């Protein structure tokens, strides 16, 4: 089969590789229908994360079950499935608490930018769609594997409730998904912080009510102007830098909440600053498994269309170009078709 | 009148001072019935906070209203009242959200370790008891002015719910009050981290179900043993050091919450560590005003008896000895009687 291998920073190749097989009775093998490039894949691509040896990259996927191990009982060959980027048993105390990315038996999914992918602990990880989806739903279903679920978690961690005022820091695919989540969870005012015209447009289409182009102290001042002088109820931090975290914390009102899903790059949070802010803070790898049944239904119902974050769609063999376009910010997010 | 003045680190004197007067139409003057020494008073006493010039110290108080300004309408002379250590208008957006210590017009109360004290924005700050309290209720009512309200906030910020498992880090007066709060809010298992026998005893009396004497990694391991291997639902961090914050964060389960009320001394929180913990974190100066009506009723009903945290009671004139006993850890908390 064809699989995407990262050899070194900037060196992405689609190569022939052996098809994955069932290695544990809890595994499933999926024929990938669509996969995509994640912002976090760029950490390796940009040399931020070291690459000890070439490896099969990719962790977002939708596809059709090809084969299951003898202990798999919740999905069967032929079903269309979506799974999280982290495999989880969905039965341990952390899974039952809704934090499947902290599963006591969590395993990272890799090798998804390929024609077939092996998914460990399939019963806990995969969710079948109610029926075979129409072609047009595929991109949106694919986002549920990571990016839309991550935006959803940001909104939940930020405790958005009906009537809330929300700020979304970051206009990448996760931030834009966060706008969708904020809208679905009932936020009345959704302030998207963005400087890119195409992303502003998509944010507005997804439900943003205001765009703030300022950053830093000016950005905070602008948010306060829009929020009764005190700041927002909920802030979704979808970037992961020291600056974006401060932007997030300072944009929330006392008693408000920041959900942070941007992977923190050297971020330190000052205890006194957090203390005096009265802001609640929760982050982490999104437990997207927890949201799959609900979000699949919202996609099937046509309520949400997060697939629009894909502004580039390429055959799998052109994965290298997909990475390059995202790295150069020519694309928000690249979908790959095996 | 007699008032407690701090002149320099370690130099506490009770001196003659002019009685406070109404300076704004929203002020009240209270005849102090009881006051006390706060752990935070020790920061000045120990030279951690600079003392630019001698000042009238003290911010915890109960007493009888002596005089009110022309615009005060919710309390009247002769009423027994309790107020927060931070004066608040109780009408601004932050107050209405339940965060009176972030009131847009907040003022610090000082000079309470004295026979009389002036309270600004009295309507928003003071709450009258339903009747004149019996003498035996005075110590418990006094704790509502700060320390019991602070333990309550820690428990609320840690989102204790009926059936929760809670860990209390810190066995000072706030930590012990946190045990009471955890119990009242329905925690089923309350793990007090304490190495002092007398404080362990009080913690057990207040509702703790387990005592953990270990600290650091050993302390975390012990907590996990007691909590299904994953950590506690709720952690009350009542110390404020880097070590106690880490203890708190590592003792909470993924999806759990840490409420931190120990004033952070140079504490830095690592963004990645918080990210991977999936723990929610909220701290701050407790909005004790918010809890006064409820907590007053619990004291009057005999449900809670937080006054037991006072293990030393002295006449106001012996305030210096009261500070010394707390500084030397001979006393948990000192009550002063004008």
Interface residues (C-beta under 8 A of the other chain):
Chain A: X93 X94 X97 X98 X99 X101 X102 X104 X157 X228 X229 X230 X245 X253 X254 X255 X260 X263 X264 X266 X267 X268 X269 X270 X271 X272 X274 X275 X276 X277 X278 X279 X280 X281 X282 X283 X284 X285
Chain B: X93 X94 X97 X98 X99 X101 X102 X104 X157 X228 X229 X230 X240 X245 X253 X254 X255 X260 X263 X264 X266 X267 X268 X269 X270 X271 X272 X274 X275 X276 X277 X278 X279 X280 X281 X282 X283 X284 X285
